[in-house]
């Protein structure tokens, strides 16, 4: 399944800034069908407003959970101010991802 435009932007931004060894982007918008925040970029039901992210990056070494989430939120601030209503972030170092 191909990614939509918002997921593509998220992938580009996180890849460019964090050089992740693993990046999983799950569009979870369908589970929120009927909510007033549904629709994402193109305002179509079920599309690109809620995401679950798993980001594994050495950039997170030495950072706590809150720092990691703030870093991801800062990178995606434009998307969070617009089409993305909810973002679940799992941010791990490579060692944490292996363990």
C-alpha positions as CSV (number, residue, x, y, z in Angstrom):
1,X,0.0,0.0,0.0
2,X,1.4,3.4,-1.0
3,X,1.7,6.3,1.4
4,X,-0.5,9.3,1.1
5,X,1.0,12.9,0.8
6,X,1.1,13.6,4.5
7,X,2.8,10.3,5.3
8,X,5.3,11.0,2.6
9,X,6.1,14.4,4.1
10,X,6.4,12.9,7.5
11,X,8.8,10.2,6.2
12,X,10.9,12.9,4.3
13,X,11.2,15.2,7.3
14,X,12.1,12.5,9.9
15,X,14.5,10.7,7.5
16,X,16.3,14.0,6.7
17,X,16.6,15.1,10.3
18,X,17.0,11.9,12.3
19,X,18.5,9.4,9.8
20,X,16.5,6.6,11.4
21,X,17.5,3.0,11.1
22,X,13.8,2.1,11.2
23,X,10.8,4.3,10.5
24,X,7.3,2.9,10.6
25,X,4.4,5.2,9.7
26,X,0.9,3.9,10.3
27,X,-2.1,5.9,9.1
28,X,-4.6,5.1,11.9
29,X,-7.2,7.6,10.6
30,X,-9.7,4.9,9.6
31,X,-10.2,4.0,13.3
32,X,-11.3,7.6,13.9
33,X,-13.9,7.8,11.1
34,X,-16.7,10.2,11.9
35,X,-14.7,12.3,14.2
36,X,-14.7,16.0,13.4
37,X,-10.9,16.0,12.9
38,X,-11.2,13.3,10.2
39,X,-10.0,14.1,6.7
40,X,-6.4,15.2,6.7
41,X,-4.9,17.2,3.8
42,X,-7.6,16.5,1.3
43,X,-10.6,16.5,3.7
44,X,-11.6,13.0,2.5
45,X,-13.0,10.7,5.2
46,X,-10.5,8.3,6.6
47,X,-7.4,10.0,5.4
48,X,-4.2,11.1,7.1
49,X,-5.3,12.8,10.3
50,X,-4.1,10.2,12.9
51,X,-0.7,8.5,12.8
52,X,1.3,6.0,14.8
53,X,5.1,6.4,14.4
54,X,8.0,4.2,15.4
55,X,11.3,6.0,14.9
56,X,14.6,4.3,15.8
57,X,17.5,6.6,15.6
58,X,20.9,7.2,17.1
59,X,19.9,10.8,17.4
60,X,17.9,9.8,20.5
61,X,20.9,8.5,22.5
62,X,21.2,10.5,25.7
63,X,17.6,11.9,25.4
64,X,14.7,11.1,27.6
65,X,11.3,10.1,26.3
66,X,9.9,13.6,26.5
67,X,12.9,15.1,24.7
68,X,12.5,12.6,21.9
69,X,8.8,13.3,21.5
70,X,9.4,17.0,21.5
71,X,12.0,16.6,18.8
72,X,9.6,14.7,16.6
73,X,6.8,17.1,17.3
74,X,9.1,20.1,16.4
75,X,10.0,18.5,13.1
76,X,6.4,17.9,12.3
77,X,5.0,21.2,13.6
78,X,3.5,22.3,10.3
79,X,1.7,19.0,9.9
80,X,0.5,19.1,13.5
81,X,-0.8,22.6,13.0
82,X,-2.8,21.5,10.0
83,X,-3.9,18.2,8.7
84,X,-2.6,15.9,11.5
85,X,-4.8,15.8,14.5
86,X,-3.1,13.0,16.5
87,X,0.3,11.5,16.5
88,X,1.5,8.5,18.6
89,X,5.3,8.5,18.8
90,X,7.5,5.6,19.8
91,X,11.0,6.9,19.7
92,X,13.8,4.5,20.4
93,X,17.6,4.3,20.2
94,X,19.0,1.4,18.2
95,X,20.0,-0.4,21.4
96,X,16.5,0.0,22.8
97,X,15.0,-1.4,19.6
98,X,17.2,-4.5,19.7
99,X,16.5,-5.2,23.4
